């Protein structure tokens, strides 16, 4: 550990302590690290998508991997819910010292503007290479000229693809801005007191109940689309994770409860994972029997997924708060990089995958190459062409002043 001395009393200070003193007061190191790890999970997940059997993606490899399918199944339990939970926590940090109008303006700049720019400039190359993979023979300029006449994806070429997350997050913050502002007032003291009661013992797990009920009751009729207008169940499902993240910083005792119960959460998450996989690996299919599929027990069976997801999110946040609250020197750069990386990564990945799937190499080497190459290309693009310039910083949702 590197030590220096304070000028007042020559007391040794660790480098981590100095970095903590230099961080903005409205940042929590463990939230930033969890967000970075969640985005890393998104990269690993998307890098494996060309190799997943029975689940076609934008670019698909001829040979498939059941092991990567299992890896993606595990990541899919928590990667997006964790991101929404963290986004809710970040929303609280952004909102606590801002007016409603200032918060909305900030979200317009950080979310809506990058979403529009991404749909116009980042997503079209991704869709173009997908069309090439499907047999399209025109140039990119010919393809782009049809962008606004072809309609929405998948029949047309206009899409937000992986930027759906930004679209949902923007709408949530826009709709809930008055509620977030109310939570800062004295009128919300009773509400916060009731929230604090959930921090007692293991009452924190009641937070999962609304989404478990909604998901189990309606997901068969309304599966996920990520298209907003026809995605009612998942629109509410993601929203409840965001609200949970917001509430856990609004009432800090809730976050303390997650840390205190982290081992219990992890134990239940792991046992439920074993149970779910025991059913999957032995060919169990609840819906083979139509009569049983229409039974009340079906809703109980469907509840396994949201319960499992909440347990993983609670466990990861609890362990993150315990062990990742370390403001290392690299954290400032990581915080700047992670959002532009999310916007860029899938387009870079799809372009690379278009060529990689044509090679005779093994699936594992292709997956590793895609993940590493995408990461380093995005890093170079960020460092050389996004971070240094006002316009690109603005279009990628960064603060417009260099840090």
LODREN-148649 format. One record per residue (C-alpha): residue number from 0; x, y, z. Coordinates in pm, 1 decimal, padded with zeros to 6 digits. Last residue first. Example, Ala and Ser with C-alpha at 12.3 -4.5 7.8 and 13.67 -1.06 7.14 Angstrom:
2
1:01367.0:-00106.0:00714.0
0:01230.0:-00450.0:00780.0
//
This chain:
403
402:-01209.0:01546.0:-01638.1
401:-01289.0:01712.4:-01968.6
400:-01596.5:01937.0:-01977.6
399:-01893.2:01813.8:-02183.2
398:-01999.2:01562.0:-01921.8
397:-02059.5:01241.0:-02110.1
396:-02376.6:01129.5:-02288.8
395:-02213.4:00990.3:-02601.4
394:-02328.8:01277.0:-02823.3
393:-02199.4:01534.6:-02572.9
392:-01856.4:01378.8:-02541.6
391:-01843.8:01353.1:-02919.4
390:-01913.4:01724.2:-02958.4
389:-01672.8:01843.3:-02686.9
388:-01373.5:01641.1:-02801.8
387:-01098.3:01452.4:-02613.5
386:-01311.6:01166.7:-02472.1
385:-01471.3:01052.2:-02796.9
384:-01205.4:01013.7:-03067.7
383:-00879.1:00886.2:-02920.1
382:-00967.5:00744.8:-02578.2
381:-01319.1:00631.2:-02663.3
380:-01229.8:00481.2:-02999.4
379:-00928.5:00312.7:-02840.7
378:-01136.8:00163.6:-02558.1
377:-01407.9:00052.2:-02799.0
376:-01147.5:-00124.9:-03011.4
375:-00998.5:-00280.7:-02697.5
374:-01327.9:-00419.3:-02568.2
373:-01453.2:-00542.9:-02904.6
372:-01123.5:-00717.5:-02972.0
371:-01124.1:-00889.4:-02632.9
370:-01483.0:-01016.7:-02651.4
369:-01475.7:-01115.4:-03018.2
368:-01137.7:-01289.3:-02989.5
367:-01246.6:-01481.5:-02680.4
366:-01566.4:-01596.9:-02852.5
365:-01388.2:-01692.4:-03174.9
364:-01121.3:-01882.6:-02982.7
363:-01388.4:-02074.5:-02789.9
362:-01589.6:-02154.3:-03101.3
361:-01287.9:-02305.5:-03275.0
360:-01136.7:-02149.0:-03585.4
359:-01263.1:-02216.3:-03939.3
358:-01332.1:-01846.8:-04016.8
357:-01663.1:-01717.8:-04156.5
356:-01804.6:-01656.8:-03807.9
355:-01523.9:-01406.1:-03748.3
354:-01613.9:-01183.8:-04044.1
353:-01970.9:-01095.0:-03947.2
352:-01870.1:-01126.6:-03581.5
351:-01637.7:-00826.8:-03612.2
350:-01915.5:-00603.3:-03745.0
349:-02160.3:-00736.4:-03484.4
348:-01914.8:-00676.0:-03200.2
347:-01833.4:-00321.2:-03303.7
346:-02206.3:-00244.8:-03319.1
345:-02264.6:-00419.9:-02987.0
344:-01991.7:-00229.5:-02804.3
343:-02054.8:00132.0:-02899.4
342:-02334.7:00249.4:-02669.2
341:-02213.7:00037.8:-02376.2
340:-01858.1:00162.8:-02423.2
339:-01976.8:00523.3:-02432.8
338:-02135.7:00456.6:-02090.1
337:-01839.7:00270.5:-01935.0
336:-01556.8:00501.2:-02034.8
335:-01615.9:00803.0:-01811.1
334:-01672.1:00592.6:-01501.1
333:-01371.1:00374.8:-01586.1
332:-01149.7:00685.6:-01605.0
331:-01257.8:00799.7:-01257.5
330:-01226.1:00446.8:-01119.8
329:-00864.7:00397.7:-01226.0
328:-00728.5:00559.3:-00909.0
327:-00906.7:00305.3:-00687.0
326:-01217.7:00421.3:-00501.6
325:-01276.0:00103.7:-00297.3
324:-01634.0:00028.4:-00194.5
323:-01606.6:-00304.5:-00372.7
322:-01596.3:-00545.1:-00076.4
321:-01902.0:-00493.8:00143.6
320:-02116.4:-00282.1:-00086.8
319:-02042.5:-00518.6:-00373.5
318:-02125.1:-00821.2:-00161.2
317:-02467.6:-00679.6:-00084.3
316:-02523.4:-00556.2:-00439.6
315:-02431.4:-00896.5:-00581.5
314:-02647.2:-01087.0:-00331.6
313:-02951.6:-00862.0:-00376.2
312:-02923.5:-00885.0:-00754.7
311:-02879.9:-01262.9:-00741.3
310:-03179.9:-01304.3:-00510.2
309:-03392.4:-01074.9:-00725.2
308:-03317.9:-01281.8:-01035.6
307:-03401.0:-01612.6:-00870.6
306:-03731.6:-01476.4:-00743.9
305:-03803.8:-01334.9:-01091.3
304:-03735.2:-01675.4:-01253.4
303:-03896.1:-01911.9:-01000.7
302:-04226.4:-01725.7:-01015.0
301:-04317.6:-01907.8:-01335.2
300:-04359.1:-02233.2:-01139.6
299:-04597.1:-02069.4:-00892.2
298:-04794.3:-01927.0:-01180.5
297:-04812.4:-02271.8:-01336.6
296:-04941.2:-02412.6:-01007.3
295:-05264.9:-02228.4:-01071.4
294:-05323.8:-02476.3:-01354.6
293:-05341.6:-02390.7:-01725.0
292:-04997.1:-02536.0:-01799.7
291:-05094.4:-02846.7:-01602.5
290:-05380.7:-02913.3:-01841.8
289:-05156.7:-02848.1:-02141.5
288:-04894.6:-03098.0:-02027.7
287:-04576.8:-03020.6:-02220.0
286:-04573.4:-02682.0:-02049.0
285:-04374.2:-02781.0:-01741.2
284:-04084.0:-02909.3:-01947.0
283:-03829.0:-03124.9:-01764.8
282:-03550.6:-03244.3:-01992.1
281:-03311.9:-03354.2:-01720.4
280:-03073.8:-03064.2:-01773.7
279:-03353.0:-02807.6:-01738.7
278:-03499.8:-02946.2:-01414.6
277:-03160.9:-02986.7:-01246.0
276:-03072.2:-02643.6:-01381.7
275:-03362.0:-02482.3:-01198.0
274:-03280.3:-02662.0:-00873.0
273:-02909.4:-02581.3:-00886.4
272:-02985.9:-02216.3:-00961.1
271:-03232.5:-02213.2:-00671.1
270:-02960.2:-02337.5:-00439.1
269:-02717.0:-02070.2:-00563.5
268:-02966.8:-01785.7:-00529.7
267:-03072.5:-01904.6:-00182.4
266:-02712.4:-01915.7:-00061.6
265:-02625.8:-01583.1:-00225.1
264:-02918.9:-01407.1:-00060.6
263:-02836.7:-01555.1:00282.8
262:-02472.2:-01453.5:00243.5
261:-02567.3:-01098.5:00144.7
260:-02808.9:-01046.9:00434.3
259:-02601.3:-00780.6:00612.9
258:-02502.8:-00613.4:00288.2
257:-02860.3:-00606.6:00164.2
256:-02972.2:-00475.5:00503.8
255:-02718.1:-00193.0:00487.3
254:-02863.9:-00099.3:00150.1
253:-03208.9:-00087.5:00309.5
252:-03077.5:00119.0:00601.7
251:-02968.4:00379.2:00346.5
250:-03329.9:00491.2:00283.0
249:-03318.2:00695.7:-00038.0
248:-03020.2:00481.8:-00133.9
247:-03207.5:00152.2:-00123.1
246:-03523.5:00322.3:-00252.7
245:-03358.3:00420.2:-00580.0
244:-03221.2:00071.7:-00640.8
243:-03563.8:-00077.9:-00566.6
242:-03725.3:00175.5:-00800.8
241:-03495.4:00068.7:-01084.4
240:-03571.2:-00297.2:-01019.4
239:-03943.8:-00217.4:-01022.2
238:-03908.9:-00037.4:-01355.0
237:-03752.2:-00341.2:-01519.5
236:-04061.0:-00550.2:-01437.0
235:-04306.7:-00273.0:-01525.5
234:-04171.8:-00240.6:-01881.4
233:-04123.5:-00617.1:-01880.3
232:-04494.3:-00676.2:-01837.7
231:-04613.7:-00403.4:-02075.0
230:-04384.3:-00470.8:-02373.8
229:-04593.7:-00380.2:-02677.4
228:-04515.8:-00007.0:-02690.8
227:-04166.6:-00035.8:-02541.4
226:-03997.7:-00243.2:-02812.4
225:-03779.0:-00447.8:-02575.5
224:-03999.7:-00745.1:-02680.7
223:-04037.9:-00948.1:-02360.3
222:-04330.1:-01188.7:-02334.5
221:-04685.8:-01058.0:-02280.5
220:-04944.8:-01334.1:-02247.3
219:-04709.6:-01582.9:-02081.2
218:-04555.8:-01299.0:-01877.6
217:-04888.2:-01198.8:-01715.9
216:-04943.4:-01357.8:-01376.3
215:-04590.2:-01470.0:-01296.9
214:-04431.2:-01137.8:-01392.7
213:-04683.9:-00926.4:-01204.6
212:-04662.1:-01137.1:-00887.0
211:-04281.8:-01160.4:-00885.1
210:-04256.8:-00788.5:-00967.5
209:-04472.8:-00689.2:-00670.3
208:-04306.5:-00935.3:-00423.4
207:-03938.4:-00849.8:-00474.6
206:-03928.5:-00569.2:-00220.2
205:-04063.9:-00810.7:00042.3
204:-03710.7:-00952.7:00051.5
203:-03595.4:-00653.3:00256.4
202:-03797.9:-00793.3:00552.0
201:-03498.2:-01007.4:00638.5
200:-03429.3:-00863.1:00982.3
199:-03537.0:-00500.7:00980.3
198:-03448.2:-00304.5:00668.4
197:-03806.5:-00323.4:00541.1
196:-03909.9:-00095.5:00828.9
195:-03697.3:00176.2:00672.0
194:-03934.6:00190.4:00377.0
193:-04214.8:00275.0:00618.2
192:-04005.6:00559.2:00759.1
191:-03927.5:00677.2:00408.6
190:-04298.5:00700.1:00330.7
189:-04366.0:00887.0:00652.9
188:-04087.3:01134.2:00576.4
187:-04213.6:01191.5:00222.4
186:-04396.5:01515.1:00304.8
185:-04067.0:01654.5:00434.5
184:-03945.1:01672.1:00077.4
183:-03677.2:01473.3:-00104.2
182:-03914.9:01191.1:-00201.2
181:-04135.7:01448.4:-00372.3
180:-03857.7:01521.0:-00622.8
179:-03828.2:01151.8:-00710.1
178:-04205.6:01139.1:-00753.4
177:-04200.6:01441.6:-00983.9
176:-03914.6:01285.3:-01187.9
175:-04099.0:00953.0:-01222.0
174:-04225.0:00987.6:-01577.5
173:-03905.5:01138.4:-01716.6
172:-03678.3:00904.4:-01522.6
171:-03870.0:00598.0:-01640.0
170:-03880.3:00725.0:-01999.0
169:-03504.5:00780.6:-02006.0
168:-03432.5:00438.8:-01855.0
167:-03654.6:00265.9:-02109.3
166:-03485.7:00438.9:-02402.0
165:-03136.8:00378.8:-02260.0
164:-03206.2:00006.5:-02218.6
163:-03350.8:-00009.2:-02569.6
162:-03003.2:00095.2:-02683.6
161:-02930.1:-00271.9:-02753.1
160:-03127.8:-00255.2:-03081.5
159:-03255.6:00103.9:-03127.9
158:-03405.0:00027.1:-03464.5
157:-03480.8:00156.2:-03812.4
156:-03406.7:-00111.0:-04073.7
155:-03748.4:-00249.0:-04158.1
154:-03910.1:-00588.8:-04105.3
153:-03710.0:-00638.7:-03784.4
152:-03696.4:-00341.3:-03723.6
151:-03910.4:-00036.3:-03787.5
150:-04005.7:00101.2:-04125.6
149:-03818.3:00091.4:-04456.4
148:-03861.6:00457.9:-04547.4
147:-03636.4:00618.7:-04284.0
146:-03341.3:00383.9:-04329.3
145:-03370.1:00344.2:-04706.8
144:-03083.0:00582.9:-04784.0
143:-02873.2:00402.0:-04524.0
142:-02879.2:00077.0:-04722.5
141:-02769.0:00242.9:-05043.8
140:-02493.6:00422.2:-04853.0
139:-02390.7:00093.3:-04689.3
138:-02356.5:-00072.0:-05027.1
137:-02601.9:-00330.0:-05158.8
136:-02567.5:-00707.7:-05152.0
135:-02814.1:-00822.6:-04883.8
134:-02784.0:-01195.6:-04815.3
133:-02881.7:-01242.9:-04450.2
132:-02528.4:-01178.2:-04323.9
131:-02528.5:-00861.3:-04533.4
130:-02855.0:-00763.7:-04360.3
129:-02689.7:-00816.5:-04020.7
128:-02397.4:-00609.8:-04140.2
127:-02636.5:-00325.7:-04224.5
126:-02823.4:-00353.5:-03893.3
125:-02500.0:-00296.4:-03699.7
124:-02390.4:-00017.6:-03934.3
123:-02732.7:00149.1:-03871.5
122:-02707.2:00126.0:-03486.1
121:-02427.2:00375.0:-03421.7
120:-02513.9:00673.9:-03645.1
119:-02886.1:00755.8:-03644.6
118:-03012.5:00532.7:-03363.1
117:-02706.5:00619.1:-03154.4
116:-02751.0:00992.0:-03203.5
115:-03114.4:00963.0:-03096.5
114:-03025.9:00756.3:-02788.9
113:-02723.8:00973.6:-02706.3
112:-02953.6:01282.1:-02703.9
111:-03224.9:01113.7:-02495.1
110:-02996.6:00974.0:-02224.3
109:-02731.2:01217.2:-02095.7
108:-02864.2:01546.8:-02235.5
107:-03234.8:01478.0:-02189.7
106:-03155.7:01317.2:-01856.2
105:-02976.6:01634.5:-01741.5
104:-03266.9:01851.4:-01852.8
103:-03505.2:01630.9:-01653.7
102:-03284.6:01660.1:-01343.6
101:-03254.8:02038.7:-01377.8
100:-03631.9:02068.7:-01406.9
99:-03695.3:01849.3:-01104.9
98:-03447.8:02048.7:-00896.0
97:-03108.8:01901.2:-00823.1
96:-02907.9:01797.1:-00516.1
95:-03075.5:01461.1:-00445.9
94:-03159.2:01388.3:-00808.5
93:-02828.6:01268.9:-00947.1
92:-02745.5:01042.1:-00653.2
91:-03101.1:00909.3:-00649.7
90:-03084.3:00837.5:-01021.8
89:-02753.7:00655.7:-00968.2
88:-02929.5:00417.6:-00728.8
87:-03205.4:00359.0:-00982.5
86:-02945.1:00297.5:-01251.4
85:-02781.4:00040.2:-01023.4
84:-03109.7:-00150.2:-00997.0
83:-03161.6:-00119.4:-01373.5
82:-02813.6:-00255.7:-01441.3
81:-02865.9:-00539.6:-01192.9
80:-03193.2:-00631.4:-01365.8
79:-03005.6:-00632.0:-01699.8
78:-02723.8:-00868.9:-01590.7
77:-02917.8:-01081.0:-01339.3
76:-03051.3:-01414.6:-01462.7
75:-02923.8:-01352.2:-01816.0
74:-02567.8:-01415.0:-01698.9
73:-02656.1:-01772.7:-01598.2
72:-02833.8:-01850.1:-01924.7
71:-02543.0:-01694.2:-02110.4
70:-02299.3:-01937.8:-01949.8
69:-02534.1:-02227.8:-02020.1
68:-02555.2:-02129.6:-02386.6
67:-02179.2:-02092.3:-02390.7
66:-02162.2:-02455.6:-02280.3
65:-02417.6:-02563.4:-02541.8
64:-02196.3:-02424.7:-02816.1
63:-02304.7:-02385.7:-03177.6
62:-02141.4:-02437.5:-03515.5
61:-02266.3:-02233.9:-03812.2
60:-02204.2:-01902.5:-03635.5
59:-02484.5:-01648.9:-03626.6
58:-02492.6:-01270.8:-03670.7
57:-02795.8:-01066.7:-03557.9
56:-02901.4:-01340.8:-03317.7
55:-03078.2:-01674.5:-03360.7
54:-03172.4:-01859.1:-03038.4
53:-03196.8:-02233.1:-03105.9
52:-02826.5:-02289.2:-03033.6
51:-02611.5:-02002.6:-02898.2
50:-02285.3:-01939.5:-03084.8
49:-02347.3:-01592.6:-03228.4
48:-02469.1:-01481.3:-02880.2
47:-02141.9:-01547.2:-02697.4
46:-01996.2:-01200.6:-02749.1
45:-02329.7:-01053.2:-02639.3
44:-02308.7:-01222.8:-02299.3
43:-01942.6:-01141.6:-02240.2
42:-02005.6:-00775.4:-02327.3
41:-02318.5:-00757.6:-02107.6
40:-02123.6:-00910.8:-01818.9
39:-01861.5:-00638.2:-01860.2
38:-02147.4:-00388.2:-01840.7
37:-02254.7:-00543.9:-01508.4
36:-01896.0:-00531.2:-01380.2
35:-01871.5:-00160.1:-01463.1
34:-02205.9:-00091.0:-01294.6
33:-02097.0:-00283.6:-00986.8
32:-01773.4:-00082.9:-00974.5
31:-01959.8:00248.3:-00993.5
30:-02208.8:00147.3:-00724.1
29:-01919.8:00027.5:-00504.0
28:-01741.2:00360.4:-00538.0
27:-02033.5:00575.0:-00427.8
26:-02053.9:00912.5:-00599.0
25:-02237.3:01227.8:-00488.1
24:-01939.8:01372.0:-00297.9
23:-01728.5:01387.7:-00612.5
22:-01411.5:01178.8:-00572.9
21:-01093.5:01355.9:-00458.0
20:-01119.7:01252.0:-00092.4
19:-01180.1:00891.8:-00200.0
18:-00868.8:00911.5:-00420.0
17:-00666.4:01022.8:-00119.1
16:-00806.1:00738.9:00089.3
15:-00718.1:00485.3:-00181.8
14:-00361.7:00618.7:-00187.6
13:-00336.0:00549.1:00185.0
12:-00278.2:00833.4:00426.9
11:00002.9:00853.2:00682.2
10:-00048.6:01119.2:00952.6
9:00211.2:01396.6:00919.7
8:-00005.6:01629.5:01127.5
7:-00121.1:01905.9:00897.6
6:00053.5:01836.5:00565.7
5:-00090.2:01485.0:00537.4
4:00163.3:01213.8:00478.5
3:00185.9:00963.9:00194.3
2:00153.9:00585.8:00188.7
1:00137.9:00338.2:-00103.3
0:00000.0:00000.0:00000.0
//
